[in-house]
C-alpha cells in the first residue's frame, strides 16, 4: 500500500499538471499498460489508488501477479487492497 501511495504522490507532485500523462509515469508502468487513470481535483488518495488498481486489473484480465508488477507492489499488498476496496476478484 505504501509503495503505491508513494508512487502516486510523487507522480502528482512531480507532474505539476491538471492531468497525469502517460509520459509522467515511471517506465515500469508506462511501458506495460496504456490504461489511464483520470485524476480529478478533489479525489482522495484512496480513490486514486482504487482506480489505479481497478484499471490495472482490467488491463491484465485480472492476473494479479502482472497487476502487482505494473503497480510496483507485492501480490500480497494487491490482494489486501482488492479486499479493502471491495474490488471484484
N, C-alpha and C positions, 0 to 999 in steps of 0.2 A: 504494500500500500504506500509506504513512504517513498519508495523508488518512483512509482508512477506519479505521485503527487509532486515530488521534487522536479521530475521531468516536465510536467505540465506547467508548474510555476515558472521554471526557468524559460520555457518556450514563450510564455505570455510576457514575462518581463523583458526578455531579450528582443522579441519581435517588435515591440512598440507600435503595433498596428491594430486596427479595428478587427481585422480578420486574420487568422493564422493561415499562412500559405504552406503548400507542400514543401517549398524551399526552406521554410523555417524549422522543419522537423529534422531531428538527427538522421543520419544516413541509415541506421539500423531500422528505422521506422519508415522513412520516406521511400526507400527502395523496395520494401516488401509489400506495402499496401497503398493503393491510391485513395482509399476511403478518406473522406474529410469529416472532421468533427467541427461543426459550426459552433463557435463560441460567441454568445451574445452578451451584451452588457447586462449585469445583474445575475448571471448564472453563478451558482456556488461552485467551489472546487469539487464537491461531491457530485454535482450534476454533470460537470465537465468530465470527471473521471468515469462516471457511469456511462455516459455517451461514448467515450473513447473505448471502453471495454465492449459495449454493445456493438459498436461498429467493427471493431477488430474481430469479434466472434463471428459476426455476419460475413465478414470478408474471408475468413478462414473456413467457413462452413461448420463452425462450432469446434474445430480442432484446438483443444486447449493448449497443447504444447506449443503449437505455432503461434497462437494468440498471445501466450505469455512471452514468447520470444519477441514478437512485434512490439509489445508494450514495455519490454525491458524489465519484466517482473518474473518471479518464480511461479510455477504452476500452482503451488500451494497457496500463494497470495492471490492468484487469479481465482482459484476455487472459493476462497473466503470472500472475495469481492463479489463474485457472482451470487453467492448466498446472501450477502449483506444487502445488495441492491435488488434482490429478487428477480434477477435476470433469468431467462429461460435456459435450461440446461440441455 
